[in-house]
Amino acid sequence: MKKLISALTLIGTFAYAQPGIGIEFNNSNDDTVNLVIGFRADGKLLGGRRTDFIIGGQTYENAGSNTEHYYVANLGISSTFVYPLKEMVQATFGGRVDYQYINDKNAYNNGKGIDSDPYTAGIIAGIIFSPAYHPNYEIYTQLRVISKDSSGYSSNTSKSDPKPSGISMLNQGAIGIKYYL
């Protein structure tokens, strides 16, 4: 019964939400440019809510190799509450998860390899600027206040150049632009 209520609440949230599309630059796992499909709903709770689905992809060829290449798919979701500050500026606070799927983990990083797919999950804060003359446009920034980072390397890895996993504060974010239909 709880799952049914949760599903109906989620469907209801998107049924009355305004859809939008945009692009963003994100430095959570690797520096990437992603497509963003978002929904916004104005409400009585704070100033409204934003939910974004993030998707992107890249192809890499290893230096000095004609055969070793790999693909990376970037997937993410963010959900924030919005609080109006000024006429065209809003503050946001919520959560975000970014996941990176790597199809050939041994070819990653010029053949140095990686143990698993990296991800980042954490609490975000940000600013949205919506021009008064066209409120369907949004320019936004997000900063991870605190996040759990999994670099994709295990603690006893044999891979070279491993990045540490752990908790980070105020060191990752995104900037983007969206247009709501």
Backbone as a ProteinNet text record, in pm:
[ID]
protein_1_A
[PRIMARY]
MKKLISALTLIGTFAYAQPGIGIEFNNSNDDTVNLVIGFRADGKLLGGRRTDFIIGGQTYENAGSNTEHYYVANLGISSTFVYPLKEMVQATFGGRVDYQYINDKNAYNNGKGIDSDPYTAGIIAGIIFSPAYHPNYEIYTQLRVISKDSSGYSSNTSKSDPKPSGISMLNQGAIGIKYYL
[TERTIARY]
81.6	0	86.7	197.2	286.2	348.6	384.9	444.3	344	217.7	113.5	95.1	92.1	77.3	198.2	317.3	438.4	435.6	394.2	387.1	284.2	168	65.1	110.5	181.5	235.3	336.5	424.3	524.2	458	360.7	288.8	216.4	153.6	84.1	177.5	297.6	396.4	431.5	455.6	493.8	374.7	253.6	135.5	106.4	133	105.7	231.3	340.3	466.8	489	564	599.3	729.5	729	851.6	948.4	1075.7	1177.4	1294.1	1379.5	1496.8	1613.4	1733.8	1849.4	1978.8	2088.6	2221.1	2292.8	2388.8	2466.7	2608.7	2698.7	2835.1	2842.4	2893.3	2895.4	3035.3	3090.5	3223.6	3219.5	3109.9	3098.2	3193.8	3189.4	3279.7	3392.6	3360.6	3453.6	3387.7	3463.1	3403.4	3320.7	3189.2	3100.3	2996.5	2947.1	2832.7	2718.5	2605.1	2494	2365.2	2272.7	2136.7	2056.4	1972.6	1891.1	1744.6	1664.9	1520	1463.9	1395.4	1352.8	1204.4	1157.8	1018.9	1018.9	933.7	920.5	773	748.8	613.3	616.4	538.1	527.5	430	459.2	373.3	380.8	301	296.6	413.1	471.5	585	709.9	760.7	870.4	826.8	899.6	859.8	833.3	841.7	821	923.1	927.8	1015.7	1067.7	1192.6	1254.1	1304.3	1279.2	1332.6	1394.9	1519.9	1592.1	1645.1	1636.8	1698.3	1812.6	1930.7	2051.7	2102.8	2137.4	2190.6	2295.4	2400.3	2505.3	2590	2673.1	2758.9	2882.9	2988.3	3114.8	3183.6	3266.7	3351.7	3496	3578.9	3720.6	3805.5	3914	4014.6	4142.4	4202.9	4326.6	4441.8	4530.1	4644.5	4734	4772.1	4864.3	4802.4	4671	4606.2	4494	4486.8	4378.7	4259.7	4278.8	4172.1	4109.2	4183	4127.5	4048.6	3919.2	3833.3	3721.2	3658.1	3550.1	3446.3	3329.2	3216.9	3178.8	3137.4	3093.2	2953.2	2860.2	2725.1	2709.5	2668.4	2646.3	2497.1	2458.2	2318.6	2308.1	2201.2	2184.9	2042.4	2014.7	1885.4	1909.5	1837	1842.4	1700.8	1677.7	1547.6	1572.3	1516.2	1542.2	1413.5	1413.7	1310.4	1362.5	1271.4	1308.8	1255.3	1338.7	1299.1	1328.2	1225.5	1248.4	1329.1	1431.4	1512	1475.4	1479.5	1444	1349.6	1314.9	1219.2	1267.1	1394.2	1444.9	1542.3	1566.4	1666.4	1600.9	1634.3	1581.1	1696	1686	1782.2	1722.9	1808.3	1761.5	1838.6	1772	1834.3	1771.5	1854.6	1800.5	1909.6	1886.8	1981.7	2008.4	2122.3	2159.4	2244.9	2221.3	2300.1	2348.8	2477.9	2535.9	2605.4	2583.4	2638.8	2702.3	2815.6	2885.6	2904	2842.1	2858.5	2974	3071.1	3186.9	3179.9	3172.5	3150	3273.6	3394.5	3516.1	3606.8	3595.5	3667.7	3819	3865.4	4009.6	4071.6	3994.2	4045.6	4041.3	3971	3952.6	4086.7	4094	4211.1	4336.8	4328.5	4440.2	4491.7	4400.5	4437.3	4480.2	4477.6	4516	4405.4	4281.8	4170.2	4104.6	3989.9	3910.9	3837.8	3807.3	3746.2	3593.9	3526.6	3380.1	3335.8	3206.5	3153	3150.2	3202.5	3201.7	3063.5	3037.8	2914	2939.3	2849.1	2852.6	2709.3	2685.5	2552.8	2567.8	2482.8	2496.9	2389.9	2409.5	2319.5	2372.2	2281.6	2321.4	2249.9	2313.7	2254.8	2286.8	2200.2	2225.8	2147.3	2166.7	2099.4	2039.7	1916.9	1851.1	1825.3	1859	1827.4	1727.6	1610	1507.5	1476.2	1508.6	1481.8	1332.5	1297.9	1157.6	1089.2	1162.8	1103	1080.1	1140.7	1114.3	1134.1	1033.6	1050.1	1063.9	1047.5	1063.9	1210.2	1300.4	1443.8	1499.2	1590.6	1660.1	1808.9	1888.3	2032.1	2056.1	2123.1	2136	2276.9	2308.9	2432.7	2396.3	2472.4	2455	2592.5	2599.7	2723.2	2691.6	2773.6	2753.8	2804.3	2712.7	2748.9	2829.3	2778.2	2848.7	2807.8	2902.7	2869.4	2955.4	2901.7	2972.7	3020.8	3149.7	3209	3268.4	3231.8	3296.4	3370.5	3501.4	3582.1	3585.4	3543.5	3549.3	3669.2	3754.8	3872.5	3851.2	3876.7	3867.5	3993.4	3986.2	4097.9	4224.9	4212.2	4331.1	4349.9	4327.5	4331.9	4473.7	4481.7	4609.6	4618.1	4513.5	4510.3	4601	4661.4	4747.6	4665.3	4715.5	4651.7	4513.6	4494.9	4361.5	4329.8	4203.8	4155.6	4090.3	4103	4039.9	3888.5	3816.8	3673.9	3656.5	3541.8	3518.2	3413.4	3416	3323.2	3393.7	3323.7	3381.7	3282.2	3336.5	3253.2	3289.4	3188.6	3201.7	3305.8	3312.2	3414.9	3364.7	3236.1	3184.4	3055.5	3019.9	2896.2	2859.3	2762	2712.7	2665	2668.2	2612.3	2539	2422	2345.6	2240.4	2170.9	2061.2	1947.5	1824.1	1705.9	1598.9	1518.3	1399.6	1278.7	1180.2	1057.3	951.9	889.5	790.8	658.1
-119.1	0	126.7	122	237.8	263.9	157	173.2	233.7	194.5	248.9	397.8	436.4	577.6	657.3	601.6	669	686	582.2	589	692.2	695.8	793.7	935.9	954.2	1085.8	1131.3	1041.1	1073.3	1108.1	1029	1056.3	1189.6	1215.9	1342.5	1461.2	1444.6	1552.3	1590.5	1491.6	1520.4	1557.9	1513.4	1544.5	1694	1760.6	1903.7	1988.2	1928.1	1999.8	2047.7	2154.4	2209.8	2145.4	2080.2	2014.6	2114.6	2080.4	2164.6	2082.1	2145.4	2078.1	2176.1	2124.1	2211.2	2134.3	2206.1	2144.6	2194.7	2114.5	2156	2103.7	2175.4	2128.6	2077.7	1955.3	1890.4	1835	1859.7	1806.3	1703.7	1627.9	1531.2	1414.2	1342.3	1228.4	1265.7	1301.1	1360.5	1488.9	1578.7	1700	1662.4	1683.6	1640.7	1746.8	1744.8	1824.9	1727.4	1752.8	1659.3	1726.4	1645.4	1687.6	1678	1777.7	1779.5	1787.9	1696	1700.7	1726.8	1839.7	1880.5	1906.7	1909.5	1940.5	2038.9	2141	2234	2247.4	2257.6	2273.4	2380.1	2484.1	2586.9	2537.2	2569.1	2519.1	2602.7	2563.8	2635.2	2597.4	2480.6	2436.5	2508.9	2598.5	2687.6	2763.9	2757.7	2830.4	2739.6	2610.8	2515.7	2404.5	2329.8	2213.3	2193.7	2148.8	2115.6	1972.3	1896.4	1761.3	1750.7	1708.3	1697.9	1557.1	1511.7	1386	1422.2	1371.2	1409	1288.1	1310.2	1200.8	1258.4	1182.7	1223.5	1103.6	1119.8	1010.4	1061.6	983.5	1019.7	894.6	913.5	807.2	851	760.2	790.1	692	742.1	655.7	672.7	562.4	568.5	617.1	694.1	750	638.5	649.3	553	419.3	410.7	282.6	304.2	218.3	227.7	141.3	48.3	-45.9	-24.2	30.2	44.1	173.2	160	273.3	225.2	318.7	283.4	394.5	360	452.2	477.9	599.5	637.7	696.6	647.3	702.9	770.7	896.5	972.9	976.3	934.7	933.9	1003.5	1079.2	1145.8	1189.9	1224.4	1280.4	1379.1	1490.2	1585.3	1629.7	1655.8	1703.7	1811.3	1930.1	2042.1	2116.2	2176.6	2272.2	2410.3	2499.8	2633.1	2736.6	2833.9	2942.1	3074.6	3158.8	3286	3383.7	3443.9	3544.5	3684.8	3705.7	3833.6	3803.5	3905	3885.8	3782.5	3782.5	3692.1	3588	3583.6	3494	3403.8	3275	3177.5	3092.7	3053.1	2960.6	2820.5	2720.5	2581.9	2499.5	2395.3	2303.2	2166.4	2063.8	1929.9	1825.3	1725.3	1616.1	1583.3	1520.1	1483.7	1357.5	1271.7	1150.2	1149.8	1126.3	1110.7	975.9	904.6	770.7	766.8	702	692.1	545.3	503.4	366	363.7	276.1	261	121.6	112	-19.5	-109.2	-54.6	-136.1	-81.8	-139.2	-88	-105.2	-202	-222	-118.6	-62.4	37.9	178.9	197.7	329.5	394.2	525.3	604.6	560	558.6	518.2	378.7	286.7	148.1	116.3	215.1	190.2	118.1	132.8	57.2	119	61.6	102.2	-21.5	-27.6	-146.6	-151.1	-37.5	-34.1	101.7	116	242.2	347.3	468.6	572.5	635.6	685.9	759	862.4	959.3	1062.4	1087.1	1093.9	1122.2	1220.6	1323.3	1418.7	1524.9	1617.6	1730.5	1848	1915.7	2028.7	2156.2	2267.6	2399.7	2477	2568.2	2639.6	2768.5	2832	2956.8	2940.1	2989.7	2992.3	3137.7	3175.1	3307.5	3289.5	3351.9	3349.1	3493.2	3534.5	3672.7	3704.5	3822.2	3861.1	3871.8	3910.2	3925.5	3792.1	3684.1	3550.3	3447.1	3427.3	3340.4	3191.6	3151.2	3009.7	2970.6	3066.6	3037.4	3034.7	2944.5	2939.3	2918.2	2996.2	2972.6	2932.1	2819.8	2770.5	2722.8	2724.7	2665.6	2575	2470	2378.7	2349.6	2345.6	2311.5	2199.8	2097	1988	2033.8	2044.2	2085	1973.7	1853	1735.6	1617.8	1531	1418.6	1297.1	1182.8	1054.4	1025.2	1009.8	987.4	848.1	774.6	647	665	662.8	690.9	575.4	456.9	340.3	251.7	292.7	213.3	149.7	20.8	-44.5	-13.7	-34.4	4.6	-76	-197.6	-279.8	-301.1	-196.7	-207.3	-226.5	-294.6	-307.4	-207.2	-127.6	-27.5	88.9	150.8	265	393.3	493.5	624.6	619	542.8	540.6	671.8	712.2	827.9	776	846.9	798.5	819.6	729.8	746.3	803.3	865.3	916.5	1024.4	1103.1	1213.6	1342.1	1425.9	1554.2	1665.6	1785.5	1901.4	2016.2	2078.6	2202.5	2196.1	2085.4	2079.6	2034	2009.8	1967.3	2041.8	2051.2	2120	2111.9	2193.9	2198	2339.2	2374.2	2499.6	2468.3	2528.3	2494.2	2596.9	2568.3	2651.7	2559.6	2600.9	2522.1	2613	2555.4	2623.5	2537.5	2596.6	2524.6	2551.9	2445.4	2452.7	2506.8
0	0	0	78.6	82.5	-53.9	-125.5	-258.6	-355.4	-345.1	-431.8	-405.3	-278.9	-244	-292.5	-276.6	-324.7	-475.7	-548.3	-694.5	-738.9	-675.7	-711.5	-680.5	-571.1	-537.5	-641.8	-683.7	-785.1	-917.9	-959.5	-1084.7	-1075	-961.5	-942.2	-946.7	-894.3	-896.6	-1039.5	-1125.8	-1263.4	-1350.6	-1314.8	-1394.8	-1393.8	-1282.1	-1271.5	-1284.1	-1320.5	-1331.4	-1474.4	-1487.1	-1617.1	-1664	-1782.5	-1830	-1892.3	-1888	-1948.3	-1997.6	-2077.1	-2132.1	-2129.7	-2111.6	-2107.1	-2115.2	-2094.6	-2091.2	-1966.6	-1919	-1803.3	-1813.9	-1749.4	-1729.3	-1586.3	-1567.4	-1436.6	-1412.1	-1294.9	-1264.2	-1151.3	-1139.1	-1029.5	-1044.3	-1154.7	-1174	-1269	-1389	-1484.4	-1531.1	-1589.7	-1643.8	-1765.6	-1758	-1865.2	-1896	-2018.5	-2059.4	-2082.2	-2017.2	-2019	-2063.5	-2110.8	-2140.6	-2011.4	-1985.3	-1864.2	-1904.2	-1853.1	-1870.1	-1731.7	-1716.4	-1583.5	-1573.8	-1451.7	-1420.5	-1304.7	-1313.9	-1203	-1166.8	-1039.9	-989.1	-881.1	-900.4	-798	-693.1	-571.4	-465.3	-340.9	-244.5	-117.6	-27.4	-52.5	27.7	-21.5	60.7	23	-101.2	-211.4	-330.7	-447.9	-427.9	-535.9	-530.4	-637.5	-641.4	-783	-794.8	-923.2	-917.4	-1022.9	-1036.2	-1174.1	-1180.9	-1307.7	-1327.8	-1452.6	-1494.3	-1587.8	-1560.4	-1632.9	-1709.5	-1836.9	-1919.3	-2014.4	-2034.6	-2126.8	-2163.8	-2263.3	-2305.2	-2374.4	-2367.1	-2429.7	-2480.9	-2582	-2633.8	-2615.2	-2568.6	-2547.3	-2626.7	-2684.3	-2745.9	-2667	-2631.8	-2554.5	-2640.8	-2581.3	-2652.6	-2705.1	-2831	-2890.4	-2924.9	-2925	-2953.9	-3054	-3153	-3250.4	-3211.8	-3120.5	-3089.1	-2952.3	-2858	-2724	-2712.3	-2705.1	-2677.2	-2585.6	-2520.6	-2428.9	-2429.3	-2382.1	-2377.7	-2232.9	-2205.9	-2072.5	-2084.6	-2004.2	-1997	-1861.4	-1864.1	-1741.5	-1712.5	-1594.8	-1553.4	-1418.8	-1399.3	-1271.3	-1247.2	-1123.9	-1085.4	-972.3	-977.6	-867.1	-834.9	-710.3	-665	-560.8	-583.3	-493.8	-460	-343.5	-305.9	-341	-376.1	-422.1	-323.4	-290.8	-202.1	-272	-298.2	-367.2	-280.7	-341.3	-272.1	-317.9	-446.5	-508.6	-624.5	-700.9	-809.9	-911.7	-945.2	-1048.6	-994.8	-865.2	-807.4	-702.6	-710	-615.6	-562.1	-437.1	-377	-381.5	-397.1	-400.3	-297.8	-249.7	-155	-175.1	-189.5	-211.9	-220.2	-304.6	-318.9	-464.3	-488.6	-625.4	-623.2	-722.4	-742	-886.3	-906.6	-1040.3	-1046.9	-1157	-1176.8	-1314.8	-1325.7	-1453.2	-1488.6	-1599.7	-1647.5	-1746.9	-1725.6	-1814.6	-1874.2	-2008.3	-2069.8	-2066.4	-2073.5	-2069.1	-1958.5	-1842.1	-1725.8	-1737.3	-1814.6	-1831.8	-1925.2	-2017.7	-2110.8	-2052	-1942.6	-1881.4	-1846.1	-1859.8	-1819.9	-1894.2	-2026.8	-2113.3	-2080.7	-2053.7	-2029.5	-1887.7	-1798.5	-1659.2	-1583.4	-1629.6	-1574	-1452.5	-1418.7	-1302.6	-1252.3	-1123	-1063.9	-1077.3	-1065.9	-1073.4	-1127	-1150.4	-1201.8	-1090.6	-1115.9	-1013	-995.5	-875.8	-849.5	-740.7	-733.2	-630.7	-585.5	-456.5	-401.9	-287.5	-286.5	-178.3	-174.4	-83.6	-62.6	-143.6	-215.1	-298.4	-255	-282.2	-265.8	-392.2	-430.3	-554	-566.2	-679.7	-714.7	-854.2	-871.9	-1002.9	-1038.5	-1160.6	-1213	-1326.2	-1312.8	-1417.7	-1455.6	-1578.3	-1618.3	-1611.6	-1560.4	-1547	-1682.8	-1785.9	-1917.7	-1987.1	-1938.3	-1992.9	-1882.3	-1797	-1679.7	-1711.4	-1837.6	-1871.6	-1889.7	-1894.7	-1899.4	-1757.9	-1734.2	-1605.7	-1628.8	-1561.1	-1552.3	-1407.3	-1387	-1250.3	-1220.3	-1093.5	-1042.9	-925.6	-909.2	-796.5	-738	-607.8	-538	-439.7	-441.1	-344.8	-208.4	-114.7	20.8	87.2	80.1	130.1	43	11.9	-75.8	-44.9	-79.7	-71.9	-212.5	-228.6	-359.6	-366.6	-469.1	-498.6	-629.6	-624	-742.5	-841.1	-798.4	-885.1	-858.7	-767.3	-732.2	-595.5	-583.5	-452.7	-372.3	-241.2	-154.4	-180	-227.6	-254.6	-404.9	-481.1	-626.8	-679	-791.5	-861	-975.7	-993.7	-1100.6	-1063.1	-1163.6	-1134.3	-1132.9	-1067.8	-1053.2	-989.4	-881.7	-821.3	-750.7	-757.1	-683.1	-555.7	-445.5	-322.6	-323.9	-259.7	-236.2	-97	-71.5	63	65	169.2	189.1	146.9	70.6	30.9	60.7	77.5	107.2	14.5	-42	-118.6	-229.7	-303.7	-407	-542.8	-559.8	-689.3	-717	-845	-876.3	-1021.7	-1058	-1195.2	-1225.2	-1352.6	-1400.1	-1529.5	-1547.5	-1666.5	-1700.6	-1809.4	-1856	-1898.8	-1865.7	-1900.9	-1957.5	-2044.7	-2096.3	-2064.2	-1998.8	-1964.8	-2070.4	-2116.6	-2224.2	-2176
[MASK]
+++++++++++++++++++++++++++++++++++++++++++++++++++++++++++++++++++++++++++++++++++++++++++++++++++++++++++++++++++++++++++++++++++++++++++++++++++++++++++++++++++++++++++++++++++++

